[in-house]
Amino acid sequence: MATESTERTLDVREIDGPPFDDIMTALERLESQQRLRLIAPFEPEPLYEVLDDRGFDHQSEERDGGIWHVVIEHT
């Protein structure tokens, strides 16, 4: 029986101030089969190295209006 992954969403456009701590908290709460969809008004390039260092994979996509969607999951 295959386990389906579930996706949580964090829209950093709704966060007042730097979103780094909120992102790290959301990642800490991810279980092994969950993914986090990060929605940002910019490409969060500085985050990619942090994700790599902490054992996460990510896929980034720029959508209409310059909004970035980054799907993050455990490696």
CHARMM internal coordinates of N, CA and C (Angstrom, degrees):
IC EDIT
DIST 1 N 1 CA 1.4588
DIST 1 CA 1 C 1.5282
ANGL 1 N 1 CA 1 C 108.75
DIST 1 C 2 N 1.3073
ANGL 1 CA 1 C 2 N 117.60
DIHE 1 N 1 CA 1 C 2 N 124.48
DIST 2 N 2 CA 1.4567
ANGL 1 C 2 N 2 CA 122.35
DIHE 1 CA 1 C 2 N 2 CA -179.80
DIST 2 CA 2 C 1.5263
ANGL 2 N 2 CA 2 C 110.17
DIHE 1 C 2 N 2 CA 2 C -82.55
DIST 2 C 3 N 1.3092
ANGL 2 CA 2 C 3 N 115.02
DIHE 2 N 2 CA 2 C 3 N 143.70
DIST 3 N 3 CA 1.4609
ANGL 2 C 3 N 3 CA 120.49
DIHE 2 CA 2 C 3 N 3 CA 177.19
DIST 3 CA 3 C 1.5158
ANGL 3 N 3 CA 3 C 108.02
DIHE 2 C 3 N 3 CA 3 C -97.41
DIST 3 C 4 N 1.3149
ANGL 3 CA 3 C 4 N 116.92
DIHE 3 N 3 CA 3 C 4 N 126.19
DIST 4 N 4 CA 1.4550
ANGL 3 C 4 N 4 CA 120.35
DIHE 3 CA 3 C 4 N 4 CA 178.73
DIST 4 CA 4 C 1.5159
ANGL 4 N 4 CA 4 C 109.62
DIHE 3 C 4 N 4 CA 4 C -81.98
DIST 4 C 5 N 1.3227
ANGL 4 CA 4 C 5 N 116.14
DIHE 4 N 4 CA 4 C 5 N 139.88
DIST 5 N 5 CA 1.4535
ANGL 4 C 5 N 5 CA 118.57
DIHE 4 CA 4 C 5 N 5 CA 177.43
DIST 5 CA 5 C 1.5220
ANGL 5 N 5 CA 5 C 109.01
DIHE 4 C 5 N 5 CA 5 C -81.14
DIST 5 C 6 N 1.2997
ANGL 5 CA 5 C 6 N 115.44
DIHE 5 N 5 CA 5 C 6 N 149.22
DIST 6 N 6 CA 1.4511
ANGL 5 C 6 N 6 CA 120.65
DIHE 5 CA 5 C 6 N 6 CA 176.30
DIST 6 CA 6 C 1.5107
ANGL 6 N 6 CA 6 C 107.58
DIHE 5 C 6 N 6 CA 6 C -110.32
DIST 6 C 7 N 1.3059
ANGL 6 CA 6 C 7 N 115.33
DIHE 6 N 6 CA 6 C 7 N 152.07
DIST 7 N 7 CA 1.4507
ANGL 6 C 7 N 7 CA 120.07
DIHE 6 CA 6 C 7 N 7 CA -176.22
DIST 7 CA 7 C 1.5188
ANGL 7 N 7 CA 7 C 109.91
DIHE 6 C 7 N 7 CA 7 C -118.69
DIST 7 C 8 N 1.3247
ANGL 7 CA 7 C 8 N 115.11
DIHE 7 N 7 CA 7 C 8 N 131.47
DIST 8 N 8 CA 1.4493
ANGL 7 C 8 N 8 CA 121.63
DIHE 7 CA 7 C 8 N 8 CA 173.24
DIST 8 CA 8 C 1.5233
ANGL 8 N 8 CA 8 C 107.14
DIHE 7 C 8 N 8 CA 8 C -106.33
DIST 8 C 9 N 1.3166
ANGL 8 CA 8 C 9 N 116.97
DIHE 8 N 8 CA 8 C 9 N 154.21
DIST 9 N 9 CA 1.4621
ANGL 8 C 9 N 9 CA 120.82
DIHE 8 CA 8 C 9 N 9 CA -178.57
DIST 9 CA 9 C 1.5202
ANGL 9 N 9 CA 9 C 110.33
DIHE 8 C 9 N 9 CA 9 C -122.97
DIST 9 C 10 N 1.3368
ANGL 9 CA 9 C 10 N 115.21
DIHE 9 N 9 CA 9 C 10 N 136.27
DIST 10 N 10 CA 1.4541
ANGL 9 C 10 N 10 CA 121.99
DIHE 9 CA 9 C 10 N 10 CA 173.11
DIST 10 CA 10 C 1.5174
ANGL 10 N 10 CA 10 C 107.24
DIHE 9 C 10 N 10 CA 10 C -127.06
DIST 10 C 11 N 1.3177
ANGL 10 CA 10 C 11 N 116.20
DIHE 10 N 10 CA 10 C 11 N 112.86
DIST 11 N 11 CA 1.4619
ANGL 10 C 11 N 11 CA 121.94
DIHE 10 CA 10 C 11 N 11 CA 179.59
DIST 11 CA 11 C 1.5275
ANGL 11 N 11 CA 11 C 107.27
DIHE 10 C 11 N 11 CA 11 C -98.02
DIST 11 C 12 N 1.3366
ANGL 11 CA 11 C 12 N 116.23
DIHE 11 N 11 CA 11 C 12 N 102.61
DIST 12 N 12 CA 1.4644
ANGL 11 C 12 N 12 CA 119.30
DIHE 11 CA 11 C 12 N 12 CA -176.20
DIST 12 CA 12 C 1.5194
ANGL 12 N 12 CA 12 C 112.61
DIHE 11 C 12 N 12 CA 12 C -74.11
DIST 12 C 13 N 1.3164
ANGL 12 CA 12 C 13 N 117.64
DIHE 12 N 12 CA 12 C 13 N -8.79
DIST 13 N 13 CA 1.4694
ANGL 12 C 13 N 13 CA 119.42
DIHE 12 CA 12 C 13 N 13 CA 175.17
DIST 13 CA 13 C 1.5187
ANGL 13 N 13 CA 13 C 110.83
DIHE 12 C 13 N 13 CA 13 C -66.22
DIST 13 C 14 N 1.3410
ANGL 13 CA 13 C 14 N 116.85
DIHE 13 N 13 CA 13 C 14 N -19.49
DIST 14 N 14 CA 1.4627
ANGL 13 C 14 N 14 CA 121.59
DIHE 13 CA 13 C 14 N 14 CA -178.60
DIST 14 CA 14 C 1.5246
ANGL 14 N 14 CA 14 C 112.33
DIHE 13 C 14 N 14 CA 14 C -92.23
DIST 14 C 15 N 1.3299
ANGL 14 CA 14 C 15 N 117.66
DIHE 14 N 14 CA 14 C 15 N -0.09
DIST 15 N 15 CA 1.4623
ANGL 14 C 15 N 15 CA 122.05
DIHE 14 CA 14 C 15 N 15 CA -176.87
DIST 15 CA 15 C 1.5222
ANGL 15 N 15 CA 15 C 109.27
DIHE 14 C 15 N 15 CA 15 C -96.89
DIST 15 C 16 N 1.3289
ANGL 15 CA 15 C 16 N 115.48
DIHE 15 N 15 CA 15 C 16 N 131.12
DIST 16 N 16 CA 1.4587
ANGL 15 C 16 N 16 CA 121.09
DIHE 15 CA 15 C 16 N 16 CA 178.11
DIST 16 CA 16 C 1.5240
ANGL 16 N 16 CA 16 C 108.09
DIHE 15 C 16 N 16 CA 16 C -88.98
DIST 16 C 17 N 1.3111
ANGL 16 CA 16 C 17 N 116.82
DIHE 16 N 16 CA 16 C 17 N 112.31
DIST 17 N 17 CA 1.4619
ANGL 16 C 17 N 17 CA 120.18
DIHE 16 CA 16 C 17 N 17 CA -178.28
DIST 17 CA 17 C 1.5092
ANGL 17 N 17 CA 17 C 111.05
DIHE 16 C 17 N 17 CA 17 C 104.22
DIST 17 C 18 N 1.3434
ANGL 17 CA 17 C 18 N 116.78
DIHE 17 N 17 CA 17 C 18 N -176.73
DIST 18 N 18 CA 1.4659
ANGL 17 C 18 N 18 CA 120.92
DIHE 17 CA 17 C 18 N 18 CA -178.92
DIST 18 CA 18 C 1.5294
ANGL 18 N 18 CA 18 C 110.95
DIHE 17 C 18 N 18 CA 18 C -62.38
DIST 18 C 19 N 1.3336
ANGL 18 CA 18 C 19 N 117.27
DIHE 18 N 18 CA 18 C 19 N 132.68
DIST 19 N 19 CA 1.4689
ANGL 18 C 19 N 19 CA 120.19
DIHE 18 CA 18 C 19 N 19 CA -175.33
DIST 19 CA 19 C 1.5299
ANGL 19 N 19 CA 19 C 115.34
DIHE 18 C 19 N 19 CA 19 C -88.39
DIST 19 C 20 N 1.3382
ANGL 19 CA 19 C 20 N 118.47
DIHE 19 N 19 CA 19 C 20 N 0.89
DIST 20 N 20 CA 1.4693
ANGL 19 C 20 N 20 CA 120.31
DIHE 19 CA 19 C 20 N 20 CA -171.48
DIST 20 CA 20 C 1.5261
ANGL 20 N 20 CA 20 C 112.49
DIHE 19 C 20 N 20 CA 20 C -56.11
DIST 20 C 21 N 1.3320
ANGL 20 CA 20 C 21 N 118.11
DIHE 20 N 20 CA 20 C 21 N -48.44
DIST 21 N 21 CA 1.4690
ANGL 20 C 21 N 21 CA 120.50
DIHE 20 CA 20 C 21 N 21 CA -177.84
DIST 21 CA 21 C 1.5254
ANGL 21 N 21 CA 21 C 111.47
DIHE 20 C 21 N 21 CA 21 C -62.54
DIST 21 C 22 N 1.3297
ANGL 21 CA 21 C 22 N 116.55
DIHE 21 N 21 CA 21 C 22 N -38.77
DIST 22 N 22 CA 1.4677
ANGL 21 C 22 N 22 CA 120.69
DIHE 21 CA 21 C 22 N 22 CA 178.83
DIST 22 CA 22 C 1.5312
ANGL 22 N 22 CA 22 C 110.44
DIHE 21 C 22 N 22 CA 22 C -64.54
DIST 22 C 23 N 1.3280
ANGL 22 CA 22 C 23 N 116.22
DIHE 22 N 22 CA 22 C 23 N -39.70
DIST 23 N 23 CA 1.4588
ANGL 22 C 23 N 23 CA 120.85
DIHE 22 CA 22 C 23 N 23 CA 179.25
DIST 23 CA 23 C 1.5308
ANGL 23 N 23 CA 23 C 109.77
DIHE 22 C 23 N 23 CA 23 C -65.47
DIST 23 C 24 N 1.3260
ANGL 23 CA 23 C 24 N 117.21
DIHE 23 N 23 CA 23 C 24 N -45.61
DIST 24 N 24 CA 1.4677
ANGL 23 C 24 N 24 CA 120.68
DIHE 23 CA 23 C 24 N 24 CA -179.38
DIST 24 CA 24 C 1.5324
ANGL 24 N 24 CA 24 C 110.98
DIHE 23 C 24 N 24 CA 24 C -62.69
DIST 24 C 25 N 1.3304
ANGL 24 CA 24 C 25 N 117.12
DIHE 24 N 24 CA 24 C 25 N -40.14
DIST 25 N 25 CA 1.4626
ANGL 24 C 25 N 25 CA 120.60
DIHE 24 CA 24 C 25 N 25 CA 177.76
DIST 25 CA 25 C 1.5170
ANGL 25 N 25 CA 25 C 110.66
DIHE 24 C 25 N 25 CA 25 C -62.60
DIST 25 C 26 N 1.3322
ANGL 25 CA 25 C 26 N 116.92
DIHE 25 N 25 CA 25 C 26 N -43.72
DIST 26 N 26 CA 1.4668
ANGL 25 C 26 N 26 CA 120.66
DIHE 25 CA 25 C 26 N 26 CA 179.51
DIST 26 CA 26 C 1.5273
ANGL 26 N 26 CA 26 C 110.40
DIHE 25 C 26 N 26 CA 26 C -63.21
DIST 26 C 27 N 1.3260
ANGL 26 CA 26 C 27 N 117.68
DIHE 26 N 26 CA 26 C 27 N -39.31
DIST 27 N 27 CA 1.4603
ANGL 26 C 27 N 27 CA 120.75
DIHE 26 CA 26 C 27 N 27 CA 179.27
DIST 27 CA 27 C 1.5204
ANGL 27 N 27 CA 27 C 111.93
DIHE 26 C 27 N 27 CA 27 C -66.92
DIST 27 C 28 N 1.3369
ANGL 27 CA 27 C 28 N 116.47
DIHE 27 N 27 CA 27 C 28 N -38.30
DIST 28 N 28 CA 1.4660
ANGL 27 C 28 N 28 CA 120.35
DIHE 27 CA 27 C 28 N 28 CA 179.12
DIST 28 CA 28 C 1.5253
ANGL 28 N 28 CA 28 C 111.29
DIHE 27 C 28 N 28 CA 28 C -64.06
DIST 28 C 29 N 1.3137
ANGL 28 CA 28 C 29 N 116.98
DIHE 28 N 28 CA 28 C 29 N -28.20
DIST 29 N 29 CA 1.4661
ANGL 28 C 29 N 29 CA 121.46
DIHE 28 CA 28 C 29 N 29 CA -178.66
DIST 29 CA 29 C 1.5278
ANGL 29 N 29 CA 29 C 113.43
DIHE 28 C 29 N 29 CA 29 C -86.48
DIST 29 C 30 N 1.3341
ANGL 29 CA 29 C 30 N 116.64
DIHE 29 N 29 CA 29 C 30 N -7.53
DIST 30 N 30 CA 1.4685
ANGL 29 C 30 N 30 CA 119.68
DIHE 29 CA 29 C 30 N 30 CA -179.87
DIST 30 CA 30 C 1.5181
ANGL 30 N 30 CA 30 C 110.46
DIHE 29 C 30 N 30 CA 30 C -69.79
DIST 30 C 31 N 1.2980
ANGL 30 CA 30 C 31 N 115.90
DIHE 30 N 30 CA 30 C 31 N 133.78
DIST 31 N 31 CA 1.4519
ANGL 30 C 31 N 31 CA 120.26
DIHE 30 CA 30 C 31 N 31 CA 173.35
DIST 31 CA 31 C 1.5252
ANGL 31 N 31 CA 31 C 107.81
DIHE 30 C 31 N 31 CA 31 C -91.72
DIST 31 C 32 N 1.3148
ANGL 31 CA 31 C 32 N 117.39
DIHE 31 N 31 CA 31 C 32 N 169.93
DIST 32 N 32 CA 1.4631
ANGL 31 C 32 N 32 CA 121.55
DIHE 31 CA 31 C 32 N 32 CA -169.94
DIST 32 CA 32 C 1.5296
ANGL 32 N 32 CA 32 C 113.96
DIHE 31 C 32 N 32 CA 32 C -58.62
DIST 32 C 33 N 1.3093
ANGL 32 CA 32 C 33 N 118.58
DIHE 32 N 32 CA 32 C 33 N -32.23
DIST 33 N 33 CA 1.4659
ANGL 32 C 33 N 33 CA 120.55
DIHE 32 CA 32 C 33 N 33 CA -178.07
DIST 33 CA 33 C 1.5254
ANGL 33 N 33 CA 33 C 113.09
DIHE 32 C 33 N 33 CA 33 C -97.25
DIST 33 C 34 N 1.3079
ANGL 33 CA 33 C 34 N 117.96
DIHE 33 N 33 CA 33 C 34 N 5.61
DIST 34 N 34 CA 1.4636
ANGL 33 C 34 N 34 CA 120.99
DIHE 33 CA 33 C 34 N 34 CA -178.55
DIST 34 CA 34 C 1.5253
ANGL 34 N 34 CA 34 C 111.20
DIHE 33 C 34 N 34 CA 34 C -97.06
DIST 34 C 35 N 1.3257
ANGL 34 CA 34 C 35 N 113.83
DIHE 34 N 34 CA 34 C 35 N 154.29
DIST 35 N 35 CA 1.4614
ANGL 34 C 35 N 35 CA 121.38
DIHE 34 CA 34 C 35 N 35 CA 173.41
DIST 35 CA 35 C 1.5187
ANGL 35 N 35 CA 35 C 108.04
DIHE 34 C 35 N 35 CA 35 C -122.29
DIST 35 C 36 N 1.3187
ANGL 35 CA 35 C 36 N 115.85
DIHE 35 N 35 CA 35 C 36 N 154.01
DIST 36 N 36 CA 1.4562
ANGL 35 C 36 N 36 CA 121.74
DIHE 35 CA 35 C 36 N 36 CA 175.43
DIST 36 CA 36 C 1.5142
ANGL 36 N 36 CA 36 C 108.03
DIHE 35 C 36 N 36 CA 36 C -114.90
DIST 36 C 37 N 1.3288
ANGL 36 CA 36 C 37 N 116.56
DIHE 36 N 36 CA 36 C 37 N 126.45
DIST 37 N 37 CA 1.4682
ANGL 36 C 37 N 37 CA 121.28
DIHE 36 CA 36 C 37 N 37 CA 173.54
DIST 37 CA 37 C 1.5159
ANGL 37 N 37 CA 37 C 106.71
DIHE 36 C 37 N 37 CA 37 C -100.44
DIST 37 C 38 N 1.3147
ANGL 37 CA 37 C 38 N 115.26
DIHE 37 N 37 CA 37 C 38 N 114.70
DIST 38 N 38 CA 1.4532
ANGL 37 C 38 N 38 CA 122.56
DIHE 37 CA 37 C 38 N 38 CA 178.73
DIST 38 CA 38 C 1.5234
ANGL 38 N 38 CA 38 C 107.61
DIHE 37 C 38 N 38 CA 38 C -97.12
DIST 38 C 39 N 1.3164
ANGL 38 CA 38 C 39 N 116.87
DIHE 38 N 38 CA 38 C 39 N 128.31
DIST 39 N 39 CA 1.4629
ANGL 38 C 39 N 39 CA 121.38
DIHE 38 CA 38 C 39 N 39 CA 178.05
DIST 39 CA 39 C 1.5223
ANGL 39 N 39 CA 39 C 107.24
DIHE 38 C 39 N 39 CA 39 C -114.50
DIST 39 C 40 N 1.3350
ANGL 39 CA 39 C 40 N 116.21
DIHE 39 N 39 CA 39 C 40 N 122.66
DIST 40 N 40 CA 1.4635
ANGL 39 C 40 N 40 CA 120.81
DIHE 39 CA 39 C 40 N 40 CA -174.23
DIST 40 CA 40 C 1.5270
ANGL 40 N 40 CA 40 C 110.85
DIHE 39 C 40 N 40 CA 40 C -138.22
DIST 40 C 41 N 1.3454
ANGL 40 CA 40 C 41 N 116.79
DIHE 40 N 40 CA 40 C 41 N 152.94
DIST 41 N 41 CA 1.4644
ANGL 40 C 41 N 41 CA 120.55
DIHE 40 CA 40 C 41 N 41 CA 178.84
DIST 41 CA 41 C 1.5303
ANGL 41 N 41 CA 41 C 112.60
DIHE 40 C 41 N 41 CA 41 C -83.36
DIST 41 C 42 N 1.3379
ANGL 41 CA 41 C 42 N 117.01
DIHE 41 N 41 CA 41 C 42 N 8.32
DIST 42 N 42 CA 1.4639
ANGL 41 C 42 N 42 CA 122.67
DIHE 41 CA 41 C 42 N 42 CA -179.69
DIST 42 CA 42 C 1.5275
ANGL 42 N 42 CA 42 C 107.45
DIHE 41 C 42 N 42 CA 42 C -153.91
DIST 42 C 43 N 1.3240
ANGL 42 CA 42 C 43 N 116.80
DIHE 42 N 42 CA 42 C 43 N 161.33
DIST 43 N 43 CA 1.4617
ANGL 42 C 43 N 43 CA 118.90
DIHE 42 CA 42 C 43 N 43 CA 175.82
DIST 43 CA 43 C 1.5287
ANGL 43 N 43 CA 43 C 108.31
DIHE 42 C 43 N 43 CA 43 C -76.54
DIST 43 C 44 N 1.3224
ANGL 43 CA 43 C 44 N 117.81
DIHE 43 N 43 CA 43 C 44 N 120.13
DIST 44 N 44 CA 1.4646
ANGL 43 C 44 N 44 CA 120.53
DIHE 43 CA 43 C 44 N 44 CA -175.54
DIST 44 CA 44 C 1.5303
ANGL 44 N 44 CA 44 C 112.58
DIHE 43 C 44 N 44 CA 44 C -82.94
DIST 44 C 45 N 1.3361
ANGL 44 CA 44 C 45 N 116.09
DIHE 44 N 44 CA 44 C 45 N 60.39
DIST 45 N 45 CA 1.4676
ANGL 44 C 45 N 45 CA 121.12
DIHE 44 CA 44 C 45 N 45 CA -175.14
DIST 45 CA 45 C 1.5313
ANGL 45 N 45 CA 45 C 114.11
DIHE 44 C 45 N 45 CA 45 C -55.47
DIST 45 C 46 N 1.3434
ANGL 45 CA 45 C 46 N 120.38
DIHE 45 N 45 CA 45 C 46 N -40.78
DIST 46 N 46 CA 1.4684
ANGL 45 C 46 N 46 CA 119.09
DIHE 45 CA 45 C 46 N 46 CA 179.68
DIST 46 CA 46 C 1.5348
ANGL 46 N 46 CA 46 C 112.74
DIHE 45 C 46 N 46 CA 46 C -61.02
DIST 46 C 47 N 1.3203
ANGL 46 CA 46 C 47 N 116.87
DIHE 46 N 46 CA 46 C 47 N -23.70
DIST 47 N 47 CA 1.4605
ANGL 46 C 47 N 47 CA 120.89
DIHE 46 CA 46 C 47 N 47 CA -179.05
DIST 47 CA 47 C 1.5291
ANGL 47 N 47 CA 47 C 112.25
DIHE 46 C 47 N 47 CA 47 C -72.01
DIST 47 C 48 N 1.3267
ANGL 47 CA 47 C 48 N 117.55
DIHE 47 N 47 CA 47 C 48 N -27.72
DIST 48 N 48 CA 1.4587
ANGL 47 C 48 N 48 CA 120.68
DIHE 47 CA 47 C 48 N 48 CA -172.99
DIST 48 CA 48 C 1.5300
ANGL 48 N 48 CA 48 C 112.65
DIHE 47 C 48 N 48 CA 48 C -59.96
DIST 48 C 49 N 1.3319
ANGL 48 CA 48 C 49 N 117.67
DIHE 48 N 48 CA 48 C 49 N -42.15
DIST 49 N 49 CA 1.4658
ANGL 48 C 49 N 49 CA 120.55
DIHE 48 CA 48 C 49 N 49 CA 179.67
DIST 49 CA 49 C 1.5300
ANGL 49 N 49 CA 49 C 110.45
DIHE 48 C 49 N 49 CA 49 C -66.07
DIST 49 C 50 N 1.3188
ANGL 49 CA 49 C 50 N 116.67
DIHE 49 N 49 CA 49 C 50 N -39.05
DIST 50 N 50 CA 1.4699
ANGL 49 C 50 N 50 CA 120.71
DIHE 49 CA 49 C 50 N 50 CA 177.75
DIST 50 CA 50 C 1.5272
ANGL 50 N 50 CA 50 C 109.83
DIHE 49 C 50 N 50 CA 50 C -62.19
DIST 50 C 51 N 1.3265
ANGL 50 CA 50 C 51 N 116.62
DIHE 50 N 50 CA 50 C 51 N -42.56
DIST 51 N 51 CA 1.4639
ANGL 50 C 51 N 51 CA 120.43
DIHE 50 CA 50 C 51 N 51 CA 178.79
DIST 51 CA 51 C 1.5230
ANGL 51 N 51 CA 51 C 110.65
DIHE 50 C 51 N 51 CA 51 C -61.90
DIST 51 C 52 N 1.3331
ANGL 51 CA 51 C 52 N 116.37
DIHE 51 N 51 CA 51 C 52 N -45.48
DIST 52 N 52 CA 1.4669
ANGL 51 C 52 N 52 CA 120.50
DIHE 51 CA 51 C 52 N 52 CA 179.20
DIST 52 CA 52 C 1.5270
ANGL 52 N 52 CA 52 C 110.49
DIHE 51 C 52 N 52 CA 52 C -59.75
DIST 52 C 53 N 1.3306
ANGL 52 CA 52 C 53 N 116.47
DIHE 52 N 52 CA 52 C 53 N -44.85
DIST 53 N 53 CA 1.4636
ANGL 52 C 53 N 53 CA 121.16
DIHE 52 CA 52 C 53 N 53 CA -178.52
DIST 53 CA 53 C 1.5251
ANGL 53 N 53 CA 53 C 112.34
DIHE 52 C 53 N 53 CA 53 C -63.77
DIST 53 C 54 N 1.3238
ANGL 53 CA 53 C 54 N 117.01
DIHE 53 N 53 CA 53 C 54 N -28.58
DIST 54 N 54 CA 1.4696
ANGL 53 C 54 N 54 CA 121.00
DIHE 53 CA 53 C 54 N 54 CA -176.73
DIST 54 CA 54 C 1.5317
ANGL 54 N 54 CA 54 C 112.97
DIHE 53 C 54 N 54 CA 54 C -98.24
DIST 54 C 55 N 1.3197
ANGL 54 CA 54 C 55 N 116.95
DIHE 54 N 54 CA 54 C 55 N 6.47
DIST 55 N 55 CA 1.4605
ANGL 54 C 55 N 55 CA 120.36
DIHE 54 CA 54 C 55 N 55 CA 174.27
DIST 55 CA 55 C 1.5206
ANGL 55 N 55 CA 55 C 114.92
DIHE 54 C 55 N 55 CA 55 C 83.31
DIST 55 C 56 N 1.3314
ANGL 55 CA 55 C 56 N 116.73
DIHE 55 N 55 CA 55 C 56 N 33.79
DIST 56 N 56 CA 1.4643
ANGL 55 C 56 N 56 CA 121.14
DIHE 55 CA 55 C 56 N 56 CA 177.92
DIST 56 CA 56 C 1.5199
ANGL 56 N 56 CA 56 C 110.24
DIHE 55 C 56 N 56 CA 56 C -115.27
DIST 56 C 57 N 1.3281
ANGL 56 CA 56 C 57 N 115.73
DIHE 56 N 56 CA 56 C 57 N 145.22
DIST 57 N 57 CA 1.4655
ANGL 56 C 57 N 57 CA 122.10
DIHE 56 CA 56 C 57 N 57 CA 169.67
DIST 57 CA 57 C 1.5180
ANGL 57 N 57 CA 57 C 107.37
DIHE 56 C 57 N 57 CA 57 C -97.46
DIST 57 C 58 N 1.3272
ANGL 57 CA 57 C 58 N 116.25
DIHE 57 N 57 CA 57 C 58 N 155.51
DIST 58 N 58 CA 1.4677
ANGL 57 C 58 N 58 CA 119.15
DIHE 57 CA 57 C 58 N 58 CA 176.33
DIST 58 CA 58 C 1.5284
ANGL 58 N 58 CA 58 C 109.97
DIHE 57 C 58 N 58 CA 58 C -146.01
DIST 58 C 59 N 1.3170
ANGL 58 CA 58 C 59 N 113.81
DIHE 58 N 58 CA 58 C 59 N 151.83
DIST 59 N 59 CA 1.4635
ANGL 58 C 59 N 59 CA 121.90
DIHE 58 CA 58 C 59 N 59 CA 173.49
DIST 59 CA 59 C 1.5195
ANGL 59 N 59 CA 59 C 106.72
DIHE 58 C 59 N 59 CA 59 C -130.50
DIST 59 C 60 N 1.3246
ANGL 59 CA 59 C 60 N 116.14
DIHE 59 N 59 CA 59 C 60 N 127.44
DIST 60 N 60 CA 1.4603
ANGL 59 C 60 N 60 CA 121.16
DIHE 59 CA 59 C 60 N 60 CA -176.64
DIST 60 CA 60 C 1.5194
ANGL 60 N 60 CA 60 C 110.54
DIHE 59 C 60 N 60 CA 60 C -112.22
DIST 60 C 61 N 1.3121
ANGL 60 CA 60 C 61 N 115.10
DIHE 60 N 60 CA 60 C 61 N 145.34
DIST 61 N 61 CA 1.4667
ANGL 60 C 61 N 61 CA 120.75
DIHE 60 CA 60 C 61 N 61 CA 178.96
DIST 61 CA 61 C 1.5190
ANGL 61 N 61 CA 61 C 108.77
DIHE 60 C 61 N 61 CA 61 C -147.48
DIST 61 C 62 N 1.3343
ANGL 61 CA 61 C 62 N 115.29
DIHE 61 N 61 CA 61 C 62 N 127.72
DIST 62 N 62 CA 1.4623
ANGL 61 C 62 N 62 CA 119.65
DIHE 61 CA 61 C 62 N 62 CA 174.69
DIST 62 CA 62 C 1.5204
ANGL 62 N 62 CA 62 C 108.35
DIHE 61 C 62 N 62 CA 62 C -88.32
DIST 62 C 63 N 1.3078
ANGL 62 CA 62 C 63 N 115.82
DIHE 62 N 62 CA 62 C 63 N 129.39
DIST 63 N 63 CA 1.4623
ANGL 62 C 63 N 63 CA 121.07
DIHE 62 CA 62 C 63 N 63 CA -179.76
DIST 63 CA 63 C 1.5185
ANGL 63 N 63 CA 63 C 110.25
DIHE 62 C 63 N 63 CA 63 C -110.95
DIST 63 C 64 N 1.3245
ANGL 63 CA 63 C 64 N 116.07
DIHE 63 N 63 CA 63 C 64 N 179.82
DIST 64 N 64 CA 1.4595
ANGL 63 C 64 N 64 CA 120.98
DIHE 63 CA 63 C 64 N 64 CA -178.70
DIST 64 CA 64 C 1.5233
ANGL 64 N 64 CA 64 C 111.14
DIHE 63 C 64 N 64 CA 64 C -52.03
DIST 64 C 65 N 1.3244
ANGL 64 CA 64 C 65 N 115.08
DIHE 64 N 64 CA 64 C 65 N 141.69
DIST 65 N 65 CA 1.4524
ANGL 64 C 65 N 65 CA 120.22
DIHE 64 CA 64 C 65 N 65 CA 177.98
DIST 65 CA 65 C 1.5147
ANGL 65 N 65 CA 65 C 113.94
DIHE 64 C 65 N 65 CA 65 C 80.13
DIST 65 C 66 N 1.3469
ANGL 65 CA 65 C 66 N 117.67
DIHE 65 N 65 CA 65 C 66 N 10.21
DIST 66 N 66 CA 1.4537
ANGL 65 C 66 N 66 CA 120.84
DIHE 65 CA 65 C 66 N 66 CA 178.97
DIST 66 CA 66 C 1.5150
ANGL 66 N 66 CA 66 C 114.12
DIHE 65 C 66 N 66 CA 66 C 73.48
DIST 66 C 67 N 1.3195
ANGL 66 CA 66 C 67 N 116.84
DIHE 66 N 66 CA 66 C 67 N 20.43
DIST 67 N 67 CA 1.4622
ANGL 66 C 67 N 67 CA 121.18
DIHE 66 CA 66 C 67 N 67 CA 178.19
DIST 67 CA 67 C 1.5270
ANGL 67 N 67 CA 67 C 108.18
DIHE 66 C 67 N 67 CA 67 C -87.86
DIST 67 C 68 N 1.3174
ANGL 67 CA 67 C 68 N 116.29
DIHE 67 N 67 CA 67 C 68 N 132.50
DIST 68 N 68 CA 1.4590
ANGL 67 C 68 N 68 CA 121.95
DIHE 67 CA 67 C 68 N 68 CA -178.39
DIST 68 CA 68 C 1.5070
ANGL 68 N 68 CA 68 C 110.81
DIHE 67 C 68 N 68 CA 68 C -102.50
DIST 68 C 69 N 1.3177
ANGL 68 CA 68 C 69 N 116.43
DIHE 68 N 68 CA 68 C 69 N 136.41
DIST 69 N 69 CA 1.4600
ANGL 68 C 69 N 69 CA 123.73
DIHE 68 CA 68 C 69 N 69 CA 173.83
DIST 69 CA 69 C 1.5273
ANGL 69 N 69 CA 69 C 106.17
DIHE 68 C 69 N 69 CA 69 C -116.10
DIST 69 C 70 N 1.3223
ANGL 69 CA 69 C 70 N 115.74
DIHE 69 N 69 CA 69 C 70 N 122.64
DIST 70 N 70 CA 1.4600
ANGL 69 C 70 N 70 CA 121.40
DIHE 69 CA 69 C 70 N 70 CA 179.29
DIST 70 CA 70 C 1.5253
ANGL 70 N 70 CA 70 C 107.09
DIHE 69 C 70 N 70 CA 70 C -121.31
DIST 70 C 71 N 1.3323
ANGL 70 CA 70 C 71 N 115.97
DIHE 70 N 70 CA 70 C 71 N 117.45
DIST 71 N 71 CA 1.4575
ANGL 70 C 71 N 71 CA 120.99
DIHE 70 CA 70 C 71 N 71 CA 178.24
DIST 71 CA 71 C 1.5226
ANGL 71 N 71 CA 71 C 107.58
DIHE 70 C 71 N 71 CA 71 C -96.66
DIST 71 C 72 N 1.3348
ANGL 71 CA 71 C 72 N 115.60
DIHE 71 N 71 CA 71 C 72 N 123.94
DIST 72 N 72 CA 1.4524
ANGL 71 C 72 N 72 CA 121.88
DIHE 71 CA 71 C 72 N 72 CA -173.70
DIST 72 CA 72 C 1.5294
ANGL 72 N 72 CA 72 C 108.60
DIHE 71 C 72 N 72 CA 72 C -119.82
DIST 72 C 73 N 1.3372
ANGL 72 CA 72 C 73 N 116.05
DIHE 72 N 72 CA 72 C 73 N 135.80
DIST 73 N 73 CA 1.4579
ANGL 72 C 73 N 73 CA 120.08
DIHE 72 CA 72 C 73 N 73 CA 176.95
DIST 73 CA 73 C 1.5234
ANGL 73 N 73 CA 73 C 109.71
DIHE 72 C 73 N 73 CA 73 C -148.94
DIST 73 C 74 N 1.3465
ANGL 73 CA 73 C 74 N 115.41
DIHE 73 N 73 CA 73 C 74 N 160.92
DIST 74 N 74 CA 1.4588
ANGL 73 C 74 N 74 CA 121.01
DIHE 73 CA 73 C 74 N 74 CA 177.85
DIST 74 CA 74 C 1.5223
ANGL 74 N 74 CA 74 C 109.55
DIHE 73 C 74 N 74 CA 74 C -64.32
DIST 74 C 75 N 1.3227
ANGL 74 CA 74 C 75 N 116.34
DIHE 74 N 74 CA 74 C 75 N 146.42
DIST 75 N 75 CA 1.4692
ANGL 74 C 75 N 75 CA 120.09
DIHE 74 CA 74 C 75 N 75 CA 176.74
DIST 75 CA 75 C 1.5105
ANGL 75 N 75 CA 75 C 109.50
DIHE 74 C 75 N 75 CA 75 C -80.44
END
COOR INIT
IC SEED 1 N 1 CA 1 C
IC BUILD
